Amino acid sequence: MATPEDSIIALFSHILALKSLPRTGWLLAGVPQPESVADHAYGTTALASFLCDLINAAPEEEGLSQTLDPQRVMRIALVHDLAEATLTDLPKRASELLGSDVKHAAEGRAIELIMAEFPAGEVYVELWSEYDAAATPEARLVRDADKLDMVLQAAGYSRSSGAVLNEFHEGHTWHYSLPARVAARLQGRER
């Protein structure tokens, strides 16, 4: 078994990979110097945290009988794209060709390999699985934050470059109304 120090070093090597891995969808859309997967993971984590605070102020407005667990939201958000350190950022067109079952199985295997030597690795594999299945209110919030980060990033790229990136704004199914309203408001401004 690896020492805690070795576990951190090994885990951080995967985080470093995410820092230099560009988001493939932006590359394919012609965005010069797109954000990295780590940039996106940070944006998703920040949005998930902020959305959690706002939703927890009035959970019944989102159909919740209790507040969301902020720590769980943050931990899910931190690992939601960690598998891409091994698998890379598969663009939507590749994911569609592979099929969701194959993609999800590969991501699950990747997160298991990444976390295999980490002492609390099974906890993070479970958190990732919870996210992948949208199994809890917290996981569903992170899924919404993941999409909202992409929508906000597309708006930023459109403003700075004039690029038309409608494909990144459209076709989302939201679990919560707050992120859906943010996305709708942003789309209204873009027109």
SULPEDA-V314643 format. One line per field, one symbol per residue. psi: psi as a letter, one per 40 degrees, with the letter a starting at -180 (. if undefined). burial: # if it has 9 or more other ideal C-beta (glycine too) atoms within 8 Angstrom, else .. Layout:
# SULPEDA-V314643
psi = ???
burial = ???
This chain:
# SULPEDA-V314643
psi = hiiddddddddddddddddehihdddddeehhgiiidddddddddddddddddddedgdddeeieiiihdddddddddededdedddighidddddddidddddddddddddddedehdfddddddddddddefeiddddddddddddddddddddddddeeihfddedieihididddddddddddddd.
burial = .....##..##..##.###.#######.#.#..########.###.###.###.##..#..#.#...#.#.################.###...#..#....##.###.###.##.##..#..##.######.#...##################.##....#.#..##..#.#.#.###.##..##....
